[in-house]
Amino acid sequence: MTGRYLVIVAGLLLLSLVALLGYKFVWPAINVTRLPVAEDCKLNLEPCSSSLPMGGRIVFEINPRQPPAGEALHLRADFQGLEPDAVGVRFKGVNMNMGQLEYLIHELAPVDTPDGSISFAGQGGIFVCSIGLMRWLVLVNLQIGDTVYEVPFNFETTYNGS
């Protein structure tokens, strides 16, 4: 009985080691580069832009600018001088922890444009905050090769309880 038990334990340890090594060597390493928050821009007032370290520029916007409670948000990212492999967006509460609202699972999709520019768009949403003014950090993630660039923007919502 103990010999059989040792064989089973050794087999499980060997499978675990193979799985760990497979994960390490099969999955490519993703590097994350976090950029500073775009200055002097609030997405609730206007589209925002940011220069990217590898060259190029992103212009990001959310519509409607002052969304009513529970309304879907239309998210759009336009790019000049580069073409990301994937784009995702997540919202993070600044003045209150609202959890992480992930839209990376439902990445923004490439959009055909008349002028041939590079654009991604999709929908998102945020929680209603009962404190009135809610400040958000909108993290736009661009994957280019094996690097994800996280570009943060400021966004504010207001709720008057009606």
C-alpha positions as CSV (number, residue, x, y, z in Angstrom):
1,M,0.0,0.0,0.0
2,T,2.8,2.5,0.9
3,G,4.7,1.8,-2.4
4,R,1.5,2.5,-4.4
5,Y,0.9,5.7,-2.4
6,L,4.5,6.9,-3.1
7,V,4.1,6.3,-6.8
8,I,0.9,8.3,-6.8
9,V,2.4,11.2,-4.9
10,A,5.6,11.1,-7.1
11,G,3.3,11.2,-10.2
12,L,1.4,14.1,-8.9
13,L,4.5,16.1,-8.1
14,L,5.9,15.3,-11.6
15,L,2.7,16.5,-13.3
16,S,2.8,19.7,-11.2
17,L,6.4,20.3,-12.2
18,V,5.6,19.7,-15.9
19,A,2.6,22.0,-15.7
20,L,4.7,24.8,-14.1
21,L,7.5,24.5,-16.6
22,G,5.0,24.4,-19.5
23,Y,3.3,27.6,-18.3
24,K,6.7,29.3,-17.9
25,F,8.0,28.4,-21.3
26,V,4.8,28.2,-23.5
27,W,3.1,31.4,-22.4
28,P,5.0,34.5,-23.5
29,A,5.9,37.0,-20.8
30,I,3.8,40.1,-20.8
31,N,5.5,43.3,-19.7
32,V,3.3,46.1,-18.3
33,T,4.3,49.7,-18.8
34,R,2.2,52.2,-16.7
35,L,2.2,55.7,-18.1
36,P,1.4,58.9,-16.1
37,V,-2.1,60.2,-16.0
38,A,-2.9,62.5,-18.9
39,E,-2.7,66.0,-17.5
40,D,-5.3,68.8,-17.9
41,C,-7.9,66.5,-19.3
42,K,-11.2,65.2,-18.0
43,L,-13.1,62.6,-20.1
44,N,-16.4,63.9,-18.7
45,L,-15.7,67.2,-20.6
46,E,-13.8,66.3,-23.8
47,P,-11.9,63.6,-25.5
48,C,-8.4,63.1,-24.1
49,S,-5.1,62.4,-25.8
50,S,-1.7,61.1,-24.6
51,S,1.6,60.6,-26.3
52,L,3.0,57.0,-26.2
53,P,6.6,56.1,-25.4
54,M,7.1,54.0,-28.5
55,G,5.8,56.9,-30.7
56,G,2.3,57.7,-31.7
57,R,-0.7,59.0,-29.9
58,I,-4.0,57.8,-28.4
59,V,-7.2,59.9,-28.4
60,F,-9.8,58.4,-26.0
61,E,-13.4,59.4,-25.4
62,I,-16.4,58.3,-23.5
63,N,-20.0,59.2,-24.5
64,P,-22.2,60.4,-23.1
65,R,-19.9,62.8,-21.3
66,Q,-22.2,63.2,-18.3
67,P,-23.9,59.8,-18.3
68,P,-27.2,59.3,-16.5
69,A,-27.3,56.6,-13.8
70,G,-27.1,53.1,-15.4
71,E,-26.7,54.2,-19.0
72,A,-24.2,52.3,-21.2
73,L,-21.0,54.1,-22.0
74,H,-19.6,54.2,-25.5
75,L,-15.9,53.9,-25.4
76,R,-13.6,54.8,-28.4
77,A,-9.8,54.9,-28.8
78,D,-8.3,56.4,-31.9
79,F,-4.6,55.9,-32.7
80,Q,-2.1,57.9,-34.7
81,G,1.3,56.4,-35.6
82,L,0.7,52.9,-34.2
83,E,-1.6,49.9,-34.4
84,P,-2.3,48.0,-31.1
85,D,-3.0,44.3,-31.2
86,A,-5.7,44.6,-28.5
87,V,-7.3,47.4,-26.5
88,G,-9.1,47.1,-23.2
89,V,-10.6,49.5,-20.7
90,R,-11.1,49.3,-16.9
91,F,-12.5,51.8,-14.4
92,K,-11.1,52.3,-11.0
93,G,-12.8,54.4,-8.3
94,V,-10.5,57.2,-6.9
95,N,-12.5,58.7,-4.1
96,M,-14.3,55.4,-3.2
97,N,-13.3,51.8,-3.9
98,M,-15.8,50.6,-6.4
99,G,-13.9,47.4,-7.2
100,Q,-12.4,46.8,-10.6
101,L,-14.8,47.0,-13.5
102,E,-13.1,45.0,-16.2
103,Y,-13.7,45.4,-19.9
104,L,-10.5,43.5,-20.8
105,I,-12.6,40.3,-21.1
106,H,-14.7,42.1,-23.7
107,E,-11.9,44.0,-25.4
108,L,-12.7,47.0,-27.6
109,A,-13.1,45.9,-31.2
110,P,-11.4,47.4,-34.2
111,V,-13.7,49.8,-36.1
112,D,-13.7,50.5,-39.8
113,T,-13.2,54.2,-40.5
114,P,-13.7,56.1,-43.8
115,D,-10.2,57.5,-43.7
116,G,-8.5,54.3,-42.8
117,S,-7.3,55.4,-39.3
118,I,-6.9,52.9,-36.5
119,S,-9.8,52.9,-34.1
120,F,-11.2,50.6,-31.4
121,A,-14.7,50.9,-29.9
122,G,-17.1,49.2,-27.5
123,Q,-19.4,49.6,-24.6
124,G,-18.9,49.7,-20.9
125,G,-20.6,50.8,-17.7
126,I,-20.0,52.0,-14.2
127,F,-21.7,51.7,-10.9
128,V,-23.9,54.5,-9.6
129,C,-22.3,56.2,-6.6
130,S,-24.6,57.7,-4.0
131,I,-22.0,60.2,-2.7
132,G,-22.8,62.6,-5.6
133,L,-19.4,63.2,-7.2
134,M,-17.4,60.2,-8.2
135,R,-13.9,60.4,-9.5
136,W,-12.7,57.5,-11.7
137,L,-9.3,56.6,-13.2
138,V,-10.0,55.1,-16.6
139,L,-7.1,52.7,-17.5
140,V,-6.8,52.1,-21.2
141,N,-4.7,49.1,-21.9
142,L,-3.0,48.7,-25.3
143,Q,-1.2,45.5,-26.1
144,I,1.5,45.8,-28.7
145,G,3.5,42.6,-29.1
146,D,4.5,41.3,-25.7
147,T,4.0,44.7,-23.9
148,V,0.8,46.2,-22.4
149,Y,0.8,50.0,-22.1
150,E,-1.6,51.3,-19.4
151,V,-2.7,54.8,-20.2
152,P,-4.7,56.4,-17.4
153,F,-7.3,59.2,-17.8
154,N,-9.5,61.1,-15.3
155,F,-13.3,60.8,-15.5
156,E,-16.0,62.2,-13.1
157,T,-19.6,61.3,-12.7
158,T,-22.3,63.0,-10.7
159,Y,-25.5,61.5,-9.2
160,N,-28.2,63.6,-7.7
161,G,-30.4,60.7,-6.5
162,S,-33.2,61.0,-9.0
